[in-house]
Amino acid sequence: MTTTLTPEPGTIIIFSDIWCSFAHIAVHRLHKTRERLGLTGRVRFDHRAFPLELLNDAPSPRPGTDSEVGRMAALEPDAGWQLWQAKDWLYPSTTLPALEAVQAAKEQGFAASEQLDLALRRAFWAESRCISHRKVILDAAASTGVVDVDALAAALDDGRARRTLSEQAAVAATERVNCSPHLFLPDGTDHANPGIEVGWAGSYGIGWPVVSSDDPSVFEDILKRAAP
């Protein structure tokens, strides 16, 4: 079972869900800051699932994600955002297949898994694509240029990463992991929704996020401390 939350030097564990807007920002900032610092070959991202639909025992409501787009896009517009543009019935009812695909891609190395995760986030948040659909997942994989799509398809077909996904969901449900995103570093520290302090005006799906502070610079410190 995948239980260790203190990774080896050069690795950051990231618990998150793909349809979490805060995770979309954090992952974008991690990639952008890692590249700027010249740490792309030295620090890798170990994505692990924080499946909100299992933890909340319900699919993520579209009004909730819609209400987040405008406010969160203002914090990090380059991450890619838009209000849902596809047909209503194409809105994904689950992210479990996409989360499973990210785990399956680890067979090809962390670089493949990282790029698939990033492509799936953009597919949902910036392109209004149904990331619960197998073809959308494989198209996202092909767009990375680094994922072996045939190998990923075979892994999805036989479900070899499904148990890993379930194990990660069980860890996510414990008090050790607080939210999406939650980062764990080699020095034993952890950072829940790093850099952003947020509350909510009204109930989820009716109100909107209220950000009291945002400090993107925390990702520079996180990456430097994770580097070997």
Phi and psi in degrees as GROMACS dihedral restraints (atoms count N, CA, C in turn):
[ dihedral_restraints ]
;  ai    aj    ak    al  type     phi  dphi    fc
    3     4     5     6     1   -80.6    20    10
    4     5     6     7     1    97.0    20    10
    6     7     8     9     1  -119.4    20    10
    7     8     9    10     1   -22.0    20    10
    9    10    11    12     1   -67.4    20    10
   10    11    12    13     1   133.6    20    10
   12    13    14    15     1  -117.3    20    10
   13    14    15    16     1    12.3    20    10
   15    16    17    18     1  -117.6    20    10
   16    17    18    19     1    99.1    20    10
   18    19    20    21     1   -74.9    20    10
   19    20    21    22     1   168.8    20    10
   21    22    23    24     1   -73.5    20    10
   22    23    24    25     1   159.4    20    10
   24    25    26    27     1   -53.8    20    10
   25    26    27    28     1   139.5    20    10
   27    28    29    30     1    91.8    20    10
   28    29    30    31     1     6.9    20    10
   30    31    32    33     1  -131.9    20    10
   31    32    33    34     1   138.1    20    10
   33    34    35    36     1  -117.5    20    10
   34    35    36    37     1   122.5    20    10
   36    37    38    39     1   -82.5    20    10
   37    38    39    40     1   131.4    20    10
   39    40    41    42     1  -125.2    20    10
   40    41    42    43     1   108.7    20    10
   42    43    44    45     1   -88.1    20    10
   43    44    45    46     1   127.3    20    10
   45    46    47    48     1  -166.0    20    10
   46    47    48    49     1   168.9    20    10
   48    49    50    51     1  -115.7    20    10
   49    50    51    52     1   153.4    20    10
   51    52    53    54     1   -74.3    20    10
   52    53    54    55     1   -32.3    20    10
   54    55    56    57     1   -93.6    20    10
   55    56    57    58     1    26.6    20    10
   57    58    59    60     1   -97.5    20    10
   58    59    60    61     1   118.5    20    10
   60    61    62    63     1   -66.3    20    10
   61    62    63    64     1   -33.0    20    10
   63    64    65    66     1   -67.0    20    10
   64    65    66    67     1   -37.5    20    10
   66    67    68    69     1   -68.6    20    10
   67    68    69    70     1   -36.3    20    10
   69    70    71    72     1   -58.9    20    10
   70    71    72    73     1   -42.7    20    10
   72    73    74    75     1   -66.4    20    10
   73    74    75    76     1   -47.8    20    10
   75    76    77    78     1   -61.9    20    10
   76    77    78    79     1   -44.7    20    10
   78    79    80    81     1   -65.5    20    10
   79    80    81    82     1   -41.7    20    10
   81    82    83    84     1   -59.8    20    10
   82    83    84    85     1   -45.3    20    10
   84    85    86    87     1   -67.3    20    10
   85    86    87    88     1   -35.7    20    10
   87    88    89    90     1   -62.5    20    10
   88    89    90    91     1   -47.1    20    10
   90    91    92    93     1   -63.0    20    10
   91    92    93    94     1   -47.0    20    10
   93    94    95    96     1   -63.9    20    10
   94    95    96    97     1   -44.4    20    10
   96    97    98    99     1   -71.7    20    10
   97    98    99   100     1   -38.1    20    10
   99   100   101   102     1   -59.6    20    10
  100   101   102   103     1   -43.0    20    10
  102   103   104   105     1   -66.3    20    10
  103   104   105   106     1   -42.5    20    10
  105   106   107   108     1   -63.3    20    10
  106   107   108   109     1   -35.6    20    10
  108   109   110   111     1   -84.0    20    10
  109   110   111   112     1    -3.9    20    10
  111   112   113   114     1    71.4    20    10
  112   113   114   115     1    30.6    20    10
  114   115   116   117     1  -107.9    20    10
  115   116   117   118     1    12.7    20    10
  117   118   119   120     1   -59.0    20    10
  118   119   120   121     1   -36.9    20    10
  120   121   122   123     1   -87.8    20    10
  121   122   123   124     1    -2.8    20    10
  123   124   125   126     1  -113.9    20    10
  124   125   126   127     1   -24.5    20    10
  126   127   128   129     1  -123.7    20    10
  127   128   129   130     1   128.7    20    10
  129   130   131   132     1  -118.3    20    10
  130   131   132   133     1   159.0    20    10
  132   133   134   135     1  -109.6    20    10
  133   134   135   136     1   121.0    20    10
  135   136   137   138     1   -99.1    20    10
  136   137   138   139     1    93.7    20    10
  138   139   140   141     1   -74.9    20    10
  139   140   141   142     1   131.4    20    10
  141   142   143   144     1  -130.8    20    10
  142   143   144   145     1   152.4    20    10
  144   145   146   147     1   -83.5    20    10
  145   146   147   148     1   133.5    20    10
  147   148   149   150     1  -120.6    20    10
  148   149   150   151     1    74.4    20    10
  150   151   152   153     1   -74.1    20    10
  151   152   153   154     1   102.3    20    10
  153   154   155   156     1   -59.1    20    10
  154   155   156   157     1   -34.9    20    10
  156   157   158   159     1   -67.1    20    10
  157   158   159   160     1   -29.3    20    10
  159   160   161   162     1   -80.4    20    10
  160   161   162   163     1   -39.3    20    10
  162   163   164   165     1   -70.8    20    10
  163   164   165   166     1   -33.5    20    10
  165   166   167   168     1   -94.4    20    10
  166   167   168   169     1    -5.6    20    10
  168   169   170   171     1    57.4    20    10
  169   170   171   172     1    38.1    20    10
  171   172   173   174     1  -169.8    20    10
  172   173   174   175     1   151.3    20    10
  174   175   176   177     1   -62.4    20    10
  175   176   177   178     1   155.3    20    10
  177   178   179   180     1   -71.4    20    10
  178   179   180   181     1   126.2    20    10
  180   181   182   183     1   -73.6    20    10
  181   182   183   184     1   135.1    20    10
  183   184   185   186     1   -58.1    20    10
  184   185   186   187     1   -40.0    20    10
  186   187   188   189     1   -56.5    20    10
  187   188   189   190     1   -29.9    20    10
  189   190   191   192     1   -67.7    20    10
  190   191   192   193     1   -49.6    20    10
  192   193   194   195     1   -68.3    20    10
  193   194   195   196     1   -37.1    20    10
  195   196   197   198     1   -60.1    20    10
  196   197   198   199     1   -40.3    20    10
  198   199   200   201     1   -69.8    20    10
  199   200   201   202     1   -18.7    20    10
  201   202   203   204     1   -88.0    20    10
  202   203   204   205     1   -24.2    20    10
  204   205   206   207     1   -56.6    20    10
  205   206   207   208     1   -54.1    20    10
  207   208   209   210     1   -60.8    20    10
  208   209   210   211     1   -45.7    20    10
  210   211   212   213     1   -69.9    20    10
  211   212   213   214     1   -45.0    20    10
  213   214   215   216     1   -74.9    20    10
  214   215   216   217     1   -32.9    20    10
  216   217   218   219     1   -62.8    20    10
  217   218   219   220     1   -30.6    20    10
  219   220   221   222     1   -66.9    20    10
  220   221   222   223     1   -26.1    20    10
  222   223   224   225     1   -76.7    20    10
  223   224   225   226     1   -37.9    20    10
  225   226   227   228     1  -146.0    20    10
  226   227   228   229     1    72.2    20    10
  228   229   230   231     1   -62.1    20    10
  229   230   231   232     1   -29.3    20    10
  231   232   233   234     1   -69.8    20    10
  232   233   234   235     1   -12.6    20    10
  234   235   236   237     1   -66.6    20    10
  235   236   237   238     1   -26.5    20    10
  237   238   239   240     1    98.7    20    10
  238   239   240   241     1   116.6    20    10
  240   241   242   243     1  -147.2    20    10
  241   242   243   244     1   155.1    20    10
  243   244   245   246     1  -167.9    20    10
  244   245   246   247     1   151.9    20    10
  246   247   248   249     1   -63.4    20    10
  247   248   249   250     1   150.9    20    10
  249   250   251   252     1   -55.4    20    10
  250   251   252   253     1   124.3    20    10
  252   253   254   255     1  -110.1    20    10
  253   254   255   256     1   -17.0    20    10
  255   256   257   258     1   -79.4    20    10
  256   257   258   259     1   176.0    20    10
  258   259   260   261     1   -58.8    20    10
  259   260   261   262     1   148.9    20    10
  261   262   263   264     1   -56.6    20    10
  262   263   264   265     1   -38.9    20    10
  264   265   266   267     1   -74.2    20    10
  265   266   267   268     1    -6.6    20    10
  267   268   269   270     1   -92.9    20    10
  268   269   270   271     1    -4.0    20    10
  270   271   272   273     1   -63.8    20    10
  271   272   273   274     1   129.7    20    10
  273   274   275   276     1   -64.6    20    10
  274   275   276   277     1   135.4    20    10
  276   277   278   279     1   -92.8    20    10
  277   278   279   280     1    -7.4    20    10
  279   280   281   282     1  -156.0    20    10
  280   281   282   283     1   149.9    20    10
  282   283   284   285     1  -110.5    20    10
  283   284   285   286     1     4.0    20    10
  285   286   287   288     1   -58.9    20    10
  286   287   288   289     1   -43.0    20    10
  288   289   290   291     1   -61.0    20    10
  289   290   291   292     1   -38.0    20    10
  291   292   293   294     1   -69.1    20    10
  292   293   294   295     1   -42.5    20    10
  294   295   296   297     1   -63.6    20    10
  295   296   297   298     1   -38.4    20    10
  297   298   299   300     1   -64.1    20    10
  298   299   300   301     1   -39.8    20    10
  300   301   302   303     1   -62.9    20    10
  301   302   303   304     1   -38.6    20    10
  303   304   305   306     1   -62.6    20    10
  304   305   306   307     1   -40.0    20    10
  306   307   308   309     1   -68.3    20    10
  307   308   309   310     1   -40.9    20    10
  309   310   311   312     1   -63.2    20    10
  310   311   312   313     1   -34.6    20    10
  312   313   314   315     1   -67.2    20    10
  313   314   315   316     1   -17.8    20    10
  315   316   317   318     1   -63.2    20    10
  316   317   318   319     1   -22.5    20    10
  318   319   320   321     1   -57.8    20    10
  319   320   321   322     1   -26.9    20    10
  321   322   323   324     1   -94.7    20    10
  322   323   324   325     1     2.0    20    10
  324   325   326   327     1   111.9    20    10
  325   326   327   328     1   161.0    20    10
  327   328   329   330     1   -65.3    20    10
  328   329   330   331     1   -32.5    20    10
  330   331   332   333     1   -61.3    20    10
  331   332   333   334     1   -42.7    20    10
  333   334   335   336     1   -64.5    20    10
  334   335   336   337     1   -43.4    20    10
  336   337   338   339     1   -64.1    20    10
  337   338   339   340     1   -43.9    20    10
  339   340   341   342     1   -59.4    20    10
  340   341   342   343     1   -46.4    20    10
  342   343   344   345     1   -71.4    20    10
  343   344   345   346     1   -34.6    20    10
  345   346   347   348     1   -66.7    20    10
  346   347   348   349     1   -44.1    20    10
  348   349   350   351     1   -56.6    20    10
  349   350   351   352     1   -46.9    20    10
  351   352   353   354     1   -63.3    20    10
  352   353   354   355     1   -41.8    20    10
  354   355   356   357     1   -66.3    20    10
  355   356   357   358     1   -37.0    20    10
  357   358   359   360     1   -69.7    20    10
  358   359   360   361     1   -36.5    20    10
  360   361   362   363     1   -63.3    20    10
  361   362   363   364     1   -44.2    20    10
  363   364   365   366     1   -67.3    20    10
  364   365   366   367     1   -36.4    20    10
  366   367   368   369     1   -60.0    20    10
  367   368   369   370     1   -40.1    20    10
  369   370   371   372     1   -78.3    20    10
  370   371   372   373     1   -55.5    20    10
  372   373   374   375     1   -76.5    20    10
  373   374   375   376     1   -34.1    20    10
  375   376   377   378     1  -106.6    20    10
  376   377   378   379     1   -17.8    20    10
  378   379   380   381     1  -123.7    20    10
  379   380   381   382     1    -0.1    20    10
  381   382   383   384     1    52.2    20    10
  382   383   384   385     1    51.0    20    10
  384   385   386   387     1  -109.5    20    10
  385   386   387   388     1   146.8    20    10
  387   388   389   390     1   -80.8    20    10
  388   389   390   391     1    91.8    20    10
  390   391   392   393     1   -76.1    20    10
  391   392   393   394     1     2.5    20    10
  393   394   395   396     1   -86.4    20    10
  394   395   396   397     1    -7.1    20    10
  396   397   398   399     1   -91.8    20    10
  397   398   399   400     1   134.4    20    10
  399   400   401   402     1   -56.7    20    10
  400   401   402   403     1   -44.9    20    10
  402   403   404   405     1   -64.8    20    10
  403   404   405   406     1   -38.7    20    10
  405   406   407   408     1   -62.8    20    10
  406   407   408   409     1   -41.3    20    10
  408   409   410   411     1   -61.8    20    10
  409   410   411   412     1   -46.2    20    10
  411   412   413   414     1   -69.6    20    10
  412   413   414   415     1   -34.3    20    10
  414   415   416   417     1   -65.0    20    10
  415   416   417   418     1   -40.0    20    10
  417   418   419   420     1   -62.7    20    10
  418   419   420   421     1   -40.7    20    10
  420   421   422   423     1   -61.5    20    10
  421   422   423   424     1   -43.6    20    10
  423   424   425   426     1   -63.3    20    10
  424   425   426   427     1   -34.3    20    10
  426   427   428   429     1   -67.0    20    10
  427   428   429   430     1   -20.4    20    10
  429   430   431   432     1   -72.8    20    10
  430   431   432   433     1   -29.7    20    10
  432   433   434   435     1    76.9    20    10
  433   434   435   436     1    -1.0    20    10
  435   436   437   438     1  -122.5    20    10
  436   437   438   439     1   -17.1    20    10
  438   439   440   441     1   -88.5    20    10
  439   440   441   442     1   131.6    20    10
  441   442   443   444     1   -75.5    20    10
  442   443   444   445     1   103.7    20    10
  444   445   446   447     1   -66.2    20    10
  445   446   447   448     1   -39.8    20    10
  447   448   449   450     1   -63.4    20    10
  448   449   450   451     1   -41.3    20    10
  450   451   452   453     1   -66.3    20    10
  451   452   453   454     1   -39.1    20    10
  453   454   455   456     1   -65.4    20    10
  454   455   456   457     1   -42.7    20    10
  456   457   458   459     1   -59.6    20    10
  457   458   459   460     1   -41.3    20    10
  459   460   461   462     1   -63.7    20    10
  460   461   462   463     1   -39.3    20    10
  462   463   464   465     1   -66.9    20    10
  463   464   465   466     1   -37.8    20    10
  465   466   467   468     1   -68.8    20    10
  466   467   468   469     1   -37.1    20    10
  468   469   470   471     1   -66.4    20    10
  469   470   471   472     1   -36.8    20    10
  471   472   473   474     1   -98.0    20    10
  472   473   474   475     1    -1.3    20    10
  474   475   476   477     1    67.5    20    10
  475   476   477   478     1    27.9    20    10
  477   478   479   480     1   -66.8    20    10
  478   479   480   481     1   -20.8    20    10
  480   481   482   483     1   -96.5    20    10
  481   482   483   484     1     0.5    20    10
  483   484   485   486     1   -66.7    20    10
  484   485   486   487     1   -38.7    20    10
  486   487   488   489     1   -66.3    20    10
  487   488   489   490     1   -38.8    20    10
  489   490   491   492     1   -59.9    20    10
  490   491   492   493     1   -43.0    20    10
  492   493   494   495     1   -59.9    20    10
  493   494   495   496     1   -44.1    20    10
  495   496   497   498     1   -64.3    20    10
  496   497   498   499     1   -40.1    20    10
  498   499   500   501     1   -64.1    20    10
  499   500   501   502     1   -41.2    20    10
  501   502   503   504     1   -67.1    20    10
  502   503   504   505     1   -36.9    20    10
  504   505   506   507     1   -62.3    20    10
  505   506   507   508     1   -37.6    20    10
  507   508   509   510     1   -65.7    20    10
  508   509   510   511     1   -39.8    20    10
  510   511   512   513     1   -66.9    20    10
  511   512   513   514     1   -41.4    20    10
  513   514   515   516     1   -61.1    20    10
  514   515   516   517     1   -27.4    20    10
  516   517   518   519     1   -80.0    20    10
  517   518   519   520     1    -7.5    20    10
  519   520   521   522     1   -89.0    20    10
  520   521   522   523     1   171.0    20    10
  522   523   524   525     1   -72.8    20    10
  523   524   525   526     1    -5.2    20    10
  525   526   527   528     1   -72.3    20    10
  526   527   528   529     1   -26.5    20    10
  528   529   530   531     1  -119.6    20    10
  529   530   531   532     1   124.1    20    10
  531   532   533   534     1   -94.3    20    10
  532   533   534   535     1   -31.7    20    10
  534   535   536   537     1  -168.4    20    10
  535   536   537   538     1   179.5    20    10
  537   538   539   540     1  -112.0    20    10
  538   539   540   541     1   117.5    20    10
  540   541   542   543     1   -94.3    20    10
  541   542   543   544     1   153.7    20    10
  543   544   545   546     1  -135.2    20    10
  544   545   546   547     1   119.9    20    10
  546   547   548   549     1  -104.3    20    10
  547   548   549   550     1   141.6    20    10
  549   550   551   552     1  -125.9    20    10
  550   551   552   553     1   131.3    20    10
  552   553   554   555     1  -111.0    20    10
  553   554   555   556     1   162.0    20    10
  555   556   557   558     1   -62.8    20    10
  556   557   558   559     1   -23.3    20    10
  558   559   560   561     1   -83.4    20    10
  559   560   561   562     1     6.1    20    10
  561   562   563   564     1    91.1    20    10
  562   563   564   565     1    -4.3    20    10
  564   565   566   567     1   -84.8    20    10
  565   566   567   568     1   160.3    20    10
  567   568   569   570     1  -139.8    20    10
  568   569   570   571     1   154.7    20    10
  570   571   572   573     1  -139.7    20    10
  571   572   573   574     1   109.8    20    10
  573   574   575   576     1   -88.9    20    10
  574   575   576   577     1   124.8    20    10
  576   577   578   579     1    45.2    20    10
  577   578   579   580     1    59.7    20    10
  579   580   581   582     1   -59.1    20    10
  580   581   582   583     1   133.6    20    10
  582   583   584   585     1    88.2    20    10
  583   584   585   586     1   -16.4    20    10
  585   586   587   588     1  -118.0    20    10
  586   587   588   589     1   127.0    20    10
  588   589   590   591     1  -106.9    20    10
  589   590   591   592     1   123.8    20    10
  591   592   593   594     1  -140.5    20    10
  592   593   594   595     1   145.6    20    10
  594   595   596   597     1  -125.9    20    10
  595   596   597   598     1  -166.0    20    10
  597   598   599   600     1  -140.5    20    10
  598   599   600   601     1   132.1    20    10
  600   601   602   603     1   -95.5    20    10
  601   602   603   604     1   110.8    20    10
  603   604   605   606     1    83.9    20    10
  604   605   606   607     1   177.4    20    10
  606   607   608   609     1   -78.4    20    10
  607   608   609   610     1   158.9    20    10
  609   610   611   612     1   -63.7    20    10
  610   611   612   613     1   133.3    20    10
  612   613   614   615     1    90.0    20    10
  613   614   615   616     1   -10.6    20    10
  615   616   617   618     1  -118.4    20    10
  616   617   618   619     1   -44.1    20    10
  618   619   620   621     1   -89.5    20    10
  619   620   621   622     1  -148.8    20    10
  621   622   623   624     1  -154.0    20    10
  622   623   624   625     1   158.4    20    10
  624   625   626   627     1   -71.4    20    10
  625   626   627   628     1   141.2    20    10
  627   628   629   630     1  -118.0    20    10
  628   629   630   631     1   108.4    20    10
  630   631   632   633     1   -90.9    20    10
  631   632   633   634     1   118.7    20    10
  633   634   635   636     1   -89.8    20    10
  634   635   636   637     1   -25.3    20    10
  636   637   638   639     1  -158.4    20    10
  637   638   639   640     1   151.9    20    10
  639   640   641   642     1  -147.8    20    10
  640   641   642   643     1   120.5    20    10
  642   643   644   645     1  -129.9    20    10
  643   644   645   646     1    89.5    20    10
  645   646   647   648     1   -63.3    20    10
  646   647   648   649     1   -18.5    20    10
  648   649   650   651     1   -66.5    20    10
  649   650   651   652     1   -16.3    20    10
  651   652   653   654     1   -62.3    20    10
  652   653   654   655     1   -25.1    20    10
  654   655   656   657     1   -70.8    20    10
  655   656   657   658     1   -26.8    20    10
  657   658   659   660     1   -65.1    20    10
  658   659   660   661     1   -45.4    20    10
  660   661   662   663     1   -64.5    20    10
  661   662   663   664     1   -42.6    20    10
  663   664   665   666     1   -59.1    20    10
  664   665   666   667     1   -46.4    20    10
  666   667   668   669     1   -69.2    20    10
  667   668   669   670     1   -39.3    20    10
  669   670   671   672     1   -64.1    20    10
  670   671   672   673     1   -39.2    20    10
  672   673   674   675     1   -73.7    20    10
  673   674   675   676     1   -23.9    20    10
  675   676   677   678     1   -81.9    20    10
  676   677   678   679     1   -21.6    20    10
  678   679   680   681     1   -65.8    20    10
  679   680   681   682     1   141.4    20    10
